[in-house]
Amino acid sequence: MTTAQAETRRRNQVDELCAAAIRALSGDPALHFRARRLHRGREPLPLHAPHLRQSADDDLLSSRGIADGMALRLTSSDAALHRSLCPRDPAERGIFELLEQFRVESLPPAELPGMRRNLRLRHLRWSLEFHRSGLTETARGLLLYTVAQICRSRITGEPVVEETEDLIEATRFALAPSLGHDLAGLRRHRTNQKAFAEHALAIARTTGALLTGTEQDAEDGSDPADPTDPRFSLLIDFDASLGEQIPAATVGTSRTLGESGATYRVFTTAYDRERRASDLVRPGLLAELRERLDRRVARQGVGAGRLARDLQAVLAEPARDGWDAGQEEGHLDGRTLAQLISSPTERRIFRTERIEPVADTLVTFLLDCSGSMTAHAEPVAALVDLFTRSIELAGASCEVLGFTTGAWNGGGPGREWRRAGRPRHPGRLNERLHLVFKDAETPWRRARPDLAALLKADLFREGIDGEAAAWACERMRARTESRRILLVLSDGSPMDGATSLANDPHYLDEHLRETVLREENTVEIRGIGVGLDLSPFYRRSRVLDTSVTSGYAPFRDVLGLLTLR
């Protein structure tokens, strides 16, 4: 097992252990981690405190401290009461949220002493990371850090972090006159959320006013820190984005397919086509698009070699690959018996079986080429291009397919349907167009120009997802690879205006769900939602943030999806 593969497995095991602990403590079986974020079912839960953020560097005890803090927030805090009392000002709200988290962390059950230790270790680690990052070198950072330290110390009865005690002493002394009464109230009312909130609000308002003063000082030049430094969001705006809901794909039940004996229909296949995408683009334009894609890939700053190593850790399986002769232990090699007689002291007369990782896998990218995807074409094309090259370097096979329609508003089938007198429930009513950007036999180097066709906007029309998924799976089953993975990239539910109007709005939705359920018997199907949660259609899915224009984060999300079996 490679280092990357071992680390991925360790991280997954830690997440599962922490999720199990939260479920056991809260009694909620729907809680689980997805992409290091706590979810209830498909709904991501808000993150109430900066020290509850997970990172890849967290060890088991630190992760358990995070899990215990989340569990206590779910069991010991009235969310509705908390929302009704929460101040509107972002800085005040940040402090108020943090104090409520400190309150619940002071209430671990007496029969669980390990929980208190985990919470203390997590707070200690976060505090030292905050300090060592340089944030306490600014007036605002030091104020925030001091408030956090003295409030948690007073609420829990534990000492402040010893390494920074001298650092915060002057600020703590200056805050004592304005916060002293309410600090005593925090400890006294920590078991009464409503009474505790009165003192927490007073501290939040006082601290917010002091933060405003330090911000004005920074504008006057007395504080070298940039007040817009994103690192300050660690404590002030920590829930500004994490509390947002990720939109989910809209789905419904088809009335047409729900009728007795009704099945998915196609009005006519006379206009359906399967084309190489590069044949639909002028050679000169294709070269220009490839240059544009190369620039976008370069800006991403992701090395194909690193991605290939991570892919091999995920896709490869140990396989026999011959024998290594001349070993000092193993199976006796019959070819060396004469050498044993002539040189009795020779020890290298054995052979061992060679085990090498082999990625006998086919990965197919199926891209939604509907009109709304044009806004995401460039980041999606860069991601697919890098993955295609890296999958090949990892020893696996890759295919890139797309689906759209040959026309808007029904095209030829729509005209035939109208001439036929508009019969009821005609089924799919548009020209299906399936695109091949790269087939499995063509190496990436030869397919480079063809992949640039992903940037040609006028190829993007409407989307008939169910038939495209069935087509991609049929192509994959014709291959010899032992493992087949289909990655569907889409930014919405299936949509073809003519089909929806002639049948019902959820006709294509129902067909996609039925197709995925059927094809999963032979192909591993994953959904990658472009800014959208596709879990209503795909049991295993991730949300892709295309606003991230550089770095490894989007690729790590897809790798995480590939690890699921």
Beta strands, then each sheet from edge to edge (+ up, - down):
strand 1: 31-34
strand 2: 37-40
strand 3: 43-44
strand 4: 273-276
strand 5: 317-327
strand 6: 331-332
strand 7: 350-358
strand 8: 361-368
strand 9: 397-405
strand 10: 432-438
strand 11: 483-490
strand 12: 524-530
strand 13: 541-544
sheet 1: 1+ 2- 3+
sheet 2: 4+ 10+ 9- 8- 11- 12- 13-
sheet 3: 5+ 7- 6+
end
